[in-house]
């Protein structure tokens, strides 16, 4: 059972409102989603770049949104693995766009990849691959 962008936002507002403070859902399509992570001073590390944990958060959130769009609202879907390659220095003054594509949607596990970009650039700043565990239906 798939979920629309509006249904996902409604769920997040009720159950996970803090996730919407920094992240904006751009699109939810078949086996895909994109989000914007609004970078602020707390997301920067010394050297004037966006921190690794911030980029990992954006990747994880994009995958979660794509999963909710594909399988419906499953609140307890959880990350079991996330691997990220940092490719180039992000622009500190720019938000981050995370574009996710689900590669495999199984009954128990979902695997997806996420490309991250500084909004002002077409070159990716990072690439993540992640696996989520889906709780068994009872």
Phi and psi in radians as a Rosetta constraint file:
Dihedral C 1 N 2 CA 2 C 2 CIRCULARHARMONIC -1.411 0.35
Dihedral N 2 CA 2 C 2 N 3 CIRCULARHARMONIC 2.786 0.35
Dihedral C 2 N 3 CA 3 C 3 CIRCULARHARMONIC -2.130 0.35
Dihedral N 3 CA 3 C 3 N 4 CIRCULARHARMONIC 2.572 0.35
Dihedral C 3 N 4 CA 4 C 4 CIRCULARHARMONIC -1.515 0.35
Dihedral N 4 CA 4 C 4 N 5 CIRCULARHARMONIC 2.905 0.35
Dihedral C 4 N 5 CA 5 C 5 CIRCULARHARMONIC -0.987 0.35
Dihedral N 5 CA 5 C 5 N 6 CIRCULARHARMONIC -0.770 0.35
Dihedral C 5 N 6 CA 6 C 6 CIRCULARHARMONIC -1.098 0.35
Dihedral N 6 CA 6 C 6 N 7 CIRCULARHARMONIC -0.716 0.35
Dihedral C 6 N 7 CA 7 C 7 CIRCULARHARMONIC -1.143 0.35
Dihedral N 7 CA 7 C 7 N 8 CIRCULARHARMONIC -0.689 0.35
Dihedral C 7 N 8 CA 8 C 8 CIRCULARHARMONIC -1.144 0.35
Dihedral N 8 CA 8 C 8 N 9 CIRCULARHARMONIC -0.787 0.35
Dihedral C 8 N 9 CA 9 C 9 CIRCULARHARMONIC -1.063 0.35
Dihedral N 9 CA 9 C 9 N 10 CIRCULARHARMONIC -0.749 0.35
Dihedral C 9 N 10 CA 10 C 10 CIRCULARHARMONIC -1.059 0.35
Dihedral N 10 CA 10 C 10 N 11 CIRCULARHARMONIC -0.772 0.35
Dihedral C 10 N 11 CA 11 C 11 CIRCULARHARMONIC -1.060 0.35
Dihedral N 11 CA 11 C 11 N 12 CIRCULARHARMONIC -0.829 0.35
Dihedral C 11 N 12 CA 12 C 12 CIRCULARHARMONIC -1.125 0.35
Dihedral N 12 CA 12 C 12 N 13 CIRCULARHARMONIC -0.678 0.35
Dihedral C 12 N 13 CA 13 C 13 CIRCULARHARMONIC -1.065 0.35
Dihedral N 13 CA 13 C 13 N 14 CIRCULARHARMONIC -0.627 0.35
Dihedral C 13 N 14 CA 14 C 14 CIRCULARHARMONIC -1.449 0.35
Dihedral N 14 CA 14 C 14 N 15 CIRCULARHARMONIC -0.692 0.35
Dihedral C 14 N 15 CA 15 C 15 CIRCULARHARMONIC -1.930 0.35
Dihedral N 15 CA 15 C 15 N 16 CIRCULARHARMONIC -0.363 0.35
Dihedral C 15 N 16 CA 16 C 16 CIRCULARHARMONIC -2.592 0.35
Dihedral N 16 CA 16 C 16 N 17 CIRCULARHARMONIC 0.899 0.35
Dihedral C 16 N 17 CA 17 C 17 CIRCULARHARMONIC -1.080 0.35
Dihedral N 17 CA 17 C 17 N 18 CIRCULARHARMONIC -0.497 0.35
Dihedral C 17 N 18 CA 18 C 18 CIRCULARHARMONIC -1.104 0.35
Dihedral N 18 CA 18 C 18 N 19 CIRCULARHARMONIC -0.416 0.35
Dihedral C 18 N 19 CA 19 C 19 CIRCULARHARMONIC -1.204 0.35
Dihedral N 19 CA 19 C 19 N 20 CIRCULARHARMONIC -0.407 0.35
Dihedral C 19 N 20 CA 20 C 20 CIRCULARHARMONIC -1.535 0.35
Dihedral N 20 CA 20 C 20 N 21 CIRCULARHARMONIC -0.094 0.35
Dihedral C 20 N 21 CA 21 C 21 CIRCULARHARMONIC -1.186 0.35
Dihedral N 21 CA 21 C 21 N 22 CIRCULARHARMONIC -0.661 0.35
Dihedral C 21 N 22 CA 22 C 22 CIRCULARHARMONIC -1.941 0.35
Dihedral N 22 CA 22 C 22 N 23 CIRCULARHARMONIC -0.296 0.35
Dihedral C 22 N 23 CA 23 C 23 CIRCULARHARMONIC -2.038 0.35
Dihedral N 23 CA 23 C 23 N 24 CIRCULARHARMONIC 2.435 0.35
Dihedral C 23 N 24 CA 24 C 24 CIRCULARHARMONIC -2.147 0.35
Dihedral N 24 CA 24 C 24 N 25 CIRCULARHARMONIC 2.231 0.35
Dihedral C 24 N 25 CA 25 C 25 CIRCULARHARMONIC -1.401 0.35
Dihedral N 25 CA 25 C 25 N 26 CIRCULARHARMONIC 2.141 0.35
Dihedral C 25 N 26 CA 26 C 26 CIRCULARHARMONIC -1.526 0.35
Dihedral N 26 CA 26 C 26 N 27 CIRCULARHARMONIC -1.014 0.35
Dihedral C 26 N 27 CA 27 C 27 CIRCULARHARMONIC -2.441 0.35
Dihedral N 27 CA 27 C 27 N 28 CIRCULARHARMONIC 2.637 0.35
Dihedral C 27 N 28 CA 28 C 28 CIRCULARHARMONIC -2.355 0.35
Dihedral N 28 CA 28 C 28 N 29 CIRCULARHARMONIC 1.988 0.35
Dihedral C 28 N 29 CA 29 C 29 CIRCULARHARMONIC -2.271 0.35
Dihedral N 29 CA 29 C 29 N 30 CIRCULARHARMONIC -3.086 0.35
Dihedral C 29 N 30 CA 30 C 30 CIRCULARHARMONIC -1.046 0.35
Dihedral N 30 CA 30 C 30 N 31 CIRCULARHARMONIC 2.070 0.35
Dihedral C 30 N 31 CA 31 C 31 CIRCULARHARMONIC 0.946 0.35
Dihedral N 31 CA 31 C 31 N 32 CIRCULARHARMONIC 0.583 0.35
Dihedral C 31 N 32 CA 32 C 32 CIRCULARHARMONIC -2.794 0.35
Dihedral N 32 CA 32 C 32 N 33 CIRCULARHARMONIC 2.791 0.35
Dihedral C 32 N 33 CA 33 C 33 CIRCULARHARMONIC -2.825 0.35
Dihedral N 33 CA 33 C 33 N 34 CIRCULARHARMONIC 2.757 0.35
Dihedral C 33 N 34 CA 34 C 34 CIRCULARHARMONIC -2.392 0.35
Dihedral N 34 CA 34 C 34 N 35 CIRCULARHARMONIC 2.539 0.35
Dihedral C 34 N 35 CA 35 C 35 CIRCULARHARMONIC -2.348 0.35
Dihedral N 35 CA 35 C 35 N 36 CIRCULARHARMONIC 2.807 0.35
Dihedral C 35 N 36 CA 36 C 36 CIRCULARHARMONIC -1.996 0.35
Dihedral N 36 CA 36 C 36 N 37 CIRCULARHARMONIC 2.224 0.35
Dihedral C 36 N 37 CA 37 C 37 CIRCULARHARMONIC -1.758 0.35
Dihedral N 37 CA 37 C 37 N 38 CIRCULARHARMONIC 2.105 0.35
Dihedral C 37 N 38 CA 38 C 38 CIRCULARHARMONIC -1.460 0.35
Dihedral N 38 CA 38 C 38 N 39 CIRCULARHARMONIC 1.863 0.35
Dihedral C 38 N 39 CA 39 C 39 CIRCULARHARMONIC -1.333 0.35
Dihedral N 39 CA 39 C 39 N 40 CIRCULARHARMONIC 2.297 0.35
Dihedral C 39 N 40 CA 40 C 40 CIRCULARHARMONIC -2.227 0.35
Dihedral N 40 CA 40 C 40 N 41 CIRCULARHARMONIC -3.136 0.35
Dihedral C 40 N 41 CA 41 C 41 CIRCULARHARMONIC -1.002 0.35
Dihedral N 41 CA 41 C 41 N 42 CIRCULARHARMONIC -0.611 0.35
Dihedral C 41 N 42 CA 42 C 42 CIRCULARHARMONIC -1.213 0.35
Dihedral N 42 CA 42 C 42 N 43 CIRCULARHARMONIC -0.242 0.35
Dihedral C 42 N 43 CA 43 C 43 CIRCULARHARMONIC -1.620 0.35
Dihedral N 43 CA 43 C 43 N 44 CIRCULARHARMONIC -0.048 0.35
Dihedral C 43 N 44 CA 44 C 44 CIRCULARHARMONIC -1.679 0.35
Dihedral N 44 CA 44 C 44 N 45 CIRCULARHARMONIC 2.656 0.35
Dihedral C 44 N 45 CA 45 C 45 CIRCULARHARMONIC -2.056 0.35
Dihedral N 45 CA 45 C 45 N 46 CIRCULARHARMONIC 2.918 0.35
Dihedral C 45 N 46 CA 46 C 46 CIRCULARHARMONIC -0.953 0.35
Dihedral N 46 CA 46 C 46 N 47 CIRCULARHARMONIC 2.460 0.35
Dihedral C 46 N 47 CA 47 C 47 CIRCULARHARMONIC 1.795 0.35
Dihedral N 47 CA 47 C 47 N 48 CIRCULARHARMONIC -0.036 0.35
Dihedral C 47 N 48 CA 48 C 48 CIRCULARHARMONIC 1.242 0.35
Dihedral N 48 CA 48 C 48 N 49 CIRCULARHARMONIC 0.721 0.35
Dihedral C 48 N 49 CA 49 C 49 CIRCULARHARMONIC -2.330 0.35
Dihedral N 49 CA 49 C 49 N 50 CIRCULARHARMONIC 2.823 0.35
Dihedral C 49 N 50 CA 50 C 50 CIRCULARHARMONIC -1.271 0.35
Dihedral N 50 CA 50 C 50 N 51 CIRCULARHARMONIC 2.393 0.35
Dihedral C 50 N 51 CA 51 C 51 CIRCULARHARMONIC -1.229 0.35
Dihedral N 51 CA 51 C 51 N 52 CIRCULARHARMONIC 2.685 0.35
Dihedral C 51 N 52 CA 52 C 52 CIRCULARHARMONIC -1.027 0.35
Dihedral N 52 CA 52 C 52 N 53 CIRCULARHARMONIC -0.804 0.35
Dihedral C 52 N 53 CA 53 C 53 CIRCULARHARMONIC -1.031 0.35
Dihedral N 53 CA 53 C 53 N 54 CIRCULARHARMONIC -0.571 0.35
Dihedral C 53 N 54 CA 54 C 54 CIRCULARHARMONIC -1.141 0.35
Dihedral N 54 CA 54 C 54 N 55 CIRCULARHARMONIC -0.775 0.35
Dihedral C 54 N 55 CA 55 C 55 CIRCULARHARMONIC -1.160 0.35
Dihedral N 55 CA 55 C 55 N 56 CIRCULARHARMONIC -0.617 0.35
Dihedral C 55 N 56 CA 56 C 56 CIRCULARHARMONIC -1.158 0.35
Dihedral N 56 CA 56 C 56 N 57 CIRCULARHARMONIC -0.671 0.35
Dihedral C 56 N 57 CA 57 C 57 CIRCULARHARMONIC -1.075 0.35
Dihedral N 57 CA 57 C 57 N 58 CIRCULARHARMONIC -0.796 0.35
Dihedral C 57 N 58 CA 58 C 58 CIRCULARHARMONIC -1.063 0.35
Dihedral N 58 CA 58 C 58 N 59 CIRCULARHARMONIC -0.750 0.35
Dihedral C 58 N 59 CA 59 C 59 CIRCULARHARMONIC -1.115 0.35
Dihedral N 59 CA 59 C 59 N 60 CIRCULARHARMONIC -0.808 0.35
Dihedral C 59 N 60 CA 60 C 60 CIRCULARHARMONIC -1.107 0.35
Dihedral N 60 CA 60 C 60 N 61 CIRCULARHARMONIC -0.718 0.35
Dihedral C 60 N 61 CA 61 C 61 CIRCULARHARMONIC -1.148 0.35
Dihedral N 61 CA 61 C 61 N 62 CIRCULARHARMONIC -0.749 0.35
Dihedral C 61 N 62 CA 62 C 62 CIRCULARHARMONIC -1.051 0.35
Dihedral N 62 CA 62 C 62 N 63 CIRCULARHARMONIC -0.719 0.35
Dihedral C 62 N 63 CA 63 C 63 CIRCULARHARMONIC -1.140 0.35
Dihedral N 63 CA 63 C 63 N 64 CIRCULARHARMONIC -0.759 0.35
Dihedral C 63 N 64 CA 64 C 64 CIRCULARHARMONIC -1.024 0.35
Dihedral N 64 CA 64 C 64 N 65 CIRCULARHARMONIC -0.757 0.35
Dihedral C 64 N 65 CA 65 C 65 CIRCULARHARMONIC -1.130 0.35
Dihedral N 65 CA 65 C 65 N 66 CIRCULARHARMONIC -0.761 0.35
Dihedral C 65 N 66 CA 66 C 66 CIRCULARHARMONIC -1.070 0.35
Dihedral N 66 CA 66 C 66 N 67 CIRCULARHARMONIC -0.692 0.35
Dihedral C 66 N 67 CA 67 C 67 CIRCULARHARMONIC -1.148 0.35
Dihedral N 67 CA 67 C 67 N 68 CIRCULARHARMONIC -0.813 0.35
Dihedral C 67 N 68 CA 68 C 68 CIRCULARHARMONIC -1.050 0.35
Dihedral N 68 CA 68 C 68 N 69 CIRCULARHARMONIC -0.639 0.35
Dihedral C 68 N 69 CA 69 C 69 CIRCULARHARMONIC -1.167 0.35
Dihedral N 69 CA 69 C 69 N 70 CIRCULARHARMONIC -0.570 0.35
Dihedral C 69 N 70 CA 70 C 70 CIRCULARHARMONIC -1.501 0.35
Dihedral N 70 CA 70 C 70 N 71 CIRCULARHARMONIC -0.744 0.35
Dihedral C 70 N 71 CA 71 C 71 CIRCULARHARMONIC -1.923 0.35
Dihedral N 71 CA 71 C 71 N 72 CIRCULARHARMONIC -0.006 0.35
Dihedral C 71 N 72 CA 72 C 72 CIRCULARHARMONIC 1.651 0.35
Dihedral N 72 CA 72 C 72 N 73 CIRCULARHARMONIC -3.113 0.35
Dihedral C 72 N 73 CA 73 C 73 CIRCULARHARMONIC -1.328 0.35
Dihedral N 73 CA 73 C 73 N 74 CIRCULARHARMONIC 1.849 0.35
Dihedral C 73 N 74 CA 74 C 74 CIRCULARHARMONIC -2.189 0.35
Dihedral N 74 CA 74 C 74 N 75 CIRCULARHARMONIC 1.619 0.35
Dihedral C 74 N 75 CA 75 C 75 CIRCULARHARMONIC -1.041 0.35
Dihedral N 75 CA 75 C 75 N 76 CIRCULARHARMONIC -0.591 0.35
Dihedral C 75 N 76 CA 76 C 76 CIRCULARHARMONIC -1.664 0.35
Dihedral N 76 CA 76 C 76 N 77 CIRCULARHARMONIC 0.313 0.35
Dihedral C 76 N 77 CA 77 C 77 CIRCULARHARMONIC -1.153 0.35
Dihedral N 77 CA 77 C 77 N 78 CIRCULARHARMONIC 2.285 0.35
Dihedral C 77 N 78 CA 78 C 78 CIRCULARHARMONIC -2.318 0.35
Dihedral N 78 CA 78 C 78 N 79 CIRCULARHARMONIC 2.634 0.35
Dihedral C 78 N 79 CA 79 C 79 CIRCULARHARMONIC -1.213 0.35
Dihedral N 79 CA 79 C 79 N 80 CIRCULARHARMONIC 2.280 0.35
Dihedral C 79 N 80 CA 80 C 80 CIRCULARHARMONIC -1.921 0.35
Dihedral N 80 CA 80 C 80 N 81 CIRCULARHARMONIC -0.354 0.35
Dihedral C 80 N 81 CA 81 C 81 CIRCULARHARMONIC -2.751 0.35
Dihedral N 81 CA 81 C 81 N 82 CIRCULARHARMONIC 2.500 0.35
Dihedral C 81 N 82 CA 82 C 82 CIRCULARHARMONIC -2.577 0.35
Dihedral N 82 CA 82 C 82 N 83 CIRCULARHARMONIC 2.120 0.35
Dihedral C 82 N 83 CA 83 C 83 CIRCULARHARMONIC -2.086 0.35
Dihedral N 83 CA 83 C 83 N 84 CIRCULARHARMONIC 2.306 0.35
Dihedral C 83 N 84 CA 84 C 84 CIRCULARHARMONIC -2.297 0.35
Dihedral N 84 CA 84 C 84 N 85 CIRCULARHARMONIC 2.459 0.35
Dihedral C 84 N 85 CA 85 C 85 CIRCULARHARMONIC -1.971 0.35
Dihedral N 85 CA 85 C 85 N 86 CIRCULARHARMONIC 2.136 0.35
Dihedral C 85 N 86 CA 86 C 86 CIRCULARHARMONIC -1.538 0.35
Dihedral N 86 CA 86 C 86 N 87 CIRCULARHARMONIC 2.079 0.35
Dihedral C 86 N 87 CA 87 C 87 CIRCULARHARMONIC -1.706 0.35
Dihedral N 87 CA 87 C 87 N 88 CIRCULARHARMONIC -0.673 0.35
Dihedral C 87 N 88 CA 88 C 88 CIRCULARHARMONIC -2.754 0.35
Dihedral N 88 CA 88 C 88 N 89 CIRCULARHARMONIC 2.840 0.35
Dihedral C 88 N 89 CA 89 C 89 CIRCULARHARMONIC -1.186 0.35
Dihedral N 89 CA 89 C 89 N 90 CIRCULARHARMONIC 2.173 0.35
Dihedral C 89 N 90 CA 90 C 90 CIRCULARHARMONIC -1.295 0.35
Dihedral N 90 CA 90 C 90 N 91 CIRCULARHARMONIC 2.757 0.35
Dihedral C 90 N 91 CA 91 C 91 CIRCULARHARMONIC -1.388 0.35
Dihedral N 91 CA 91 C 91 N 92 CIRCULARHARMONIC 2.094 0.35
Dihedral C 91 N 92 CA 92 C 92 CIRCULARHARMONIC -1.088 0.35
Dihedral N 92 CA 92 C 92 N 93 CIRCULARHARMONIC -0.565 0.35
Dihedral C 92 N 93 CA 93 C 93 CIRCULARHARMONIC -1.495 0.35
Dihedral N 93 CA 93 C 93 N 94 CIRCULARHARMONIC 0.013 0.35
Dihedral C 93 N 94 CA 94 C 94 CIRCULARHARMONIC -1.994 0.35
Dihedral N 94 CA 94 C 94 N 95 CIRCULARHARMONIC 2.518 0.35
Dihedral C 94 N 95 CA 95 C 95 CIRCULARHARMONIC -1.171 0.35
Dihedral N 95 CA 95 C 95 N 96 CIRCULARHARMONIC 2.932 0.35
Dihedral C 95 N 96 CA 96 C 96 CIRCULARHARMONIC -1.991 0.35
Dihedral N 96 CA 96 C 96 N 97 CIRCULARHARMONIC 2.331 0.35
Dihedral C 96 N 97 CA 97 C 97 CIRCULARHARMONIC -1.772 0.35
Dihedral N 97 CA 97 C 97 N 98 CIRCULARHARMONIC 2.262 0.35
Dihedral C 97 N 98 CA 98 C 98 CIRCULARHARMONIC -2.009 0.35
Dihedral N 98 CA 98 C 98 N 99 CIRCULARHARMONIC 2.154 0.35
Dihedral C 98 N 99 CA 99 C 99 CIRCULARHARMONIC -2.015 0.35
Dihedral N 99 CA 99 C 99 N 100 CIRCULARHARMONIC 2.033 0.35
Dihedral C 99 N 100 CA 100 C 100 CIRCULARHARMONIC -1.926 0.35
Dihedral N 100 CA 100 C 100 N 101 CIRCULARHARMONIC 2.506 0.35
Dihedral C 100 N 101 CA 101 C 101 CIRCULARHARMONIC -2.314 0.35
Dihedral N 101 CA 101 C 101 N 102 CIRCULARHARMONIC 2.226 0.35
Dihedral C 101 N 102 CA 102 C 102 CIRCULARHARMONIC -1.416 0.35
Dihedral N 102 CA 102 C 102 N 103 CIRCULARHARMONIC 2.208 0.35
Dihedral C 102 N 103 CA 103 C 103 CIRCULARHARMONIC -1.624 0.35
Dihedral N 103 CA 103 C 103 N 104 CIRCULARHARMONIC -0.602 0.35
Dihedral C 103 N 104 CA 104 C 104 CIRCULARHARMONIC -2.549 0.35
Dihedral N 104 CA 104 C 104 N 105 CIRCULARHARMONIC 2.206 0.35
Dihedral C 104 N 105 CA 105 C 105 CIRCULARHARMONIC -2.027 0.35
Dihedral N 105 CA 105 C 105 N 106 CIRCULARHARMONIC 1.794 0.35
Dihedral C 105 N 106 CA 106 C 106 CIRCULARHARMONIC -1.815 0.35
Dihedral N 106 CA 106 C 106 N 107 CIRCULARHARMONIC -3.053 0.35
Dihedral C 106 N 107 CA 107 C 107 CIRCULARHARMONIC -1.317 0.35
Dihedral N 107 CA 107 C 107 N 108 CIRCULARHARMONIC -0.604 0.35
Dihedral C 107 N 108 CA 108 C 108 CIRCULARHARMONIC -1.937 0.35
Dihedral N 108 CA 108 C 108 N 109 CIRCULARHARMONIC -0.499 0.35
Dihedral C 108 N 109 CA 109 C 109 CIRCULARHARMONIC -2.294 0.35
Dihedral N 109 CA 109 C 109 N 110 CIRCULARHARMONIC 2.529 0.35
Dihedral C 109 N 110 CA 110 C 110 CIRCULARHARMONIC -2.232 0.35
Dihedral N 110 CA 110 C 110 N 111 CIRCULARHARMONIC 2.310 0.35
Dihedral C 110 N 111 CA 111 C 111 CIRCULARHARMONIC -2.049 0.35
Dihedral N 111 CA 111 C 111 N 112 CIRCULARHARMONIC 2.355 0.35
Dihedral C 111 N 112 CA 112 C 112 CIRCULARHARMONIC -2.521 0.35
Dihedral N 112 CA 112 C 112 N 113 CIRCULARHARMONIC 2.853 0.35
Dihedral C 112 N 113 CA 113 C 113 CIRCULARHARMONIC -2.139 0.35
Dihedral N 113 CA 113 C 113 N 114 CIRCULARHARMONIC 2.688 0.35
Dihedral C 113 N 114 CA 114 C 114 CIRCULARHARMONIC -2.359 0.35
Dihedral N 114 CA 114 C 114 N 115 CIRCULARHARMONIC 2.254 0.35
Dihedral C 114 N 115 CA 115 C 115 CIRCULARHARMONIC -1.796 0.35
Dihedral N 115 CA 115 C 115 N 116 CIRCULARHARMONIC 2.326 0.35
Dihedral C 115 N 116 CA 116 C 116 CIRCULARHARMONIC -1.967 0.35
Dihedral N 116 CA 116 C 116 N 117 CIRCULARHARMONIC 2.444 0.35
Dihedral C 116 N 117 CA 117 C 117 CIRCULARHARMONIC -2.375 0.35
Dihedral N 117 CA 117 C 117 N 118 CIRCULARHARMONIC 2.478 0.35
Dihedral C 117 N 118 CA 118 C 118 CIRCULARHARMONIC -1.221 0.35
Dihedral N 118 CA 118 C 118 N 119 CIRCULARHARMONIC 2.430 0.35
Dihedral C 118 N 119 CA 119 C 119 CIRCULARHARMONIC -0.962 0.35
Dihedral N 119 CA 119 C 119 N 120 CIRCULARHARMONIC -0.546 0.35
Dihedral C 119 N 120 CA 120 C 120 CIRCULARHARMONIC -1.509 0.35
Dihedral N 120 CA 120 C 120 N 121 CIRCULARHARMONIC 0.141 0.35
Dihedral C 120 N 121 CA 121 C 121 CIRCULARHARMONIC -2.422 0.35
Dihedral N 121 CA 121 C 121 N 122 CIRCULARHARMONIC 2.565 0.35
Dihedral C 121 N 122 CA 122 C 122 CIRCULARHARMONIC -1.589 0.35
Dihedral N 122 CA 122 C 122 N 123 CIRCULARHARMONIC -0.195 0.35
Dihedral C 122 N 123 CA 123 C 123 CIRCULARHARMONIC -1.476 0.35
Dihedral N 123 CA 123 C 123 N 124 CIRCULARHARMONIC 2.300 0.35
Dihedral C 123 N 124 CA 124 C 124 CIRCULARHARMONIC -1.191 0.35
Dihedral N 124 CA 124 C 124 N 125 CIRCULARHARMONIC 2.537 0.35
Dihedral C 124 N 125 CA 125 C 125 CIRCULARHARMONIC -1.702 0.35
Dihedral N 125 CA 125 C 125 N 126 CIRCULARHARMONIC -0.378 0.35
Dihedral C 125 N 126 CA 126 C 126 CIRCULARHARMONIC -2.803 0.35
Dihedral N 126 CA 126 C 126 N 127 CIRCULARHARMONIC 2.798 0.35
Dihedral C 126 N 127 CA 127 C 127 CIRCULARHARMONIC -2.405 0.35
Dihedral N 127 CA 127 C 127 N 128 CIRCULARHARMONIC 2.258 0.35
Dihedral C 127 N 128 CA 128 C 128 CIRCULARHARMONIC -2.156 0.35
Dihedral N 128 CA 128 C 128 N 129 CIRCULARHARMONIC 2.587 0.35
Dihedral C 128 N 129 CA 129 C 129 CIRCULARHARMONIC -2.183 0.35
Dihedral N 129 CA 129 C 129 N 130 CIRCULARHARMONIC 2.338 0.35
Dihedral C 129 N 130 CA 130 C 130 CIRCULARHARMONIC -2.508 0.35
Dihedral N 130 CA 130 C 130 N 131 CIRCULARHARMONIC 2.683 0.35
Dihedral C 130 N 131 CA 131 C 131 CIRCULARHARMONIC -2.146 0.35
Dihedral N 131 CA 131 C 131 N 132 CIRCULARHARMONIC 2.378 0.35
Dihedral C 131 N 132 CA 132 C 132 CIRCULARHARMONIC -2.014 0.35
Dihedral N 132 CA 132 C 132 N 133 CIRCULARHARMONIC 2.536 0.35
Dihedral C 132 N 133 CA 133 C 133 CIRCULARHARMONIC -1.728 0.35
Dihedral N 133 CA 133 C 133 N 134 CIRCULARHARMONIC 2.325 0.35
Dihedral C 133 N 134 CA 134 C 134 CIRCULARHARMONIC -1.828 0.35
Dihedral N 134 CA 134 C 134 N 135 CIRCULARHARMONIC 2.220 0.35
Dihedral C 134 N 135 CA 135 C 135 CIRCULARHARMONIC -1.131 0.35
Dihedral N 135 CA 135 C 135 N 136 CIRCULARHARMONIC 2.544 0.35
Dihedral C 135 N 136 CA 136 C 136 CIRCULARHARMONIC -1.128 0.35
Dihedral N 136 CA 136 C 136 N 137 CIRCULARHARMONIC 2.504 0.35
Dihedral C 136 N 137 CA 137 C 137 CIRCULARHARMONIC -1.385 0.35
Dihedral N 137 CA 137 C 137 N 138 CIRCULARHARMONIC 2.399 0.35
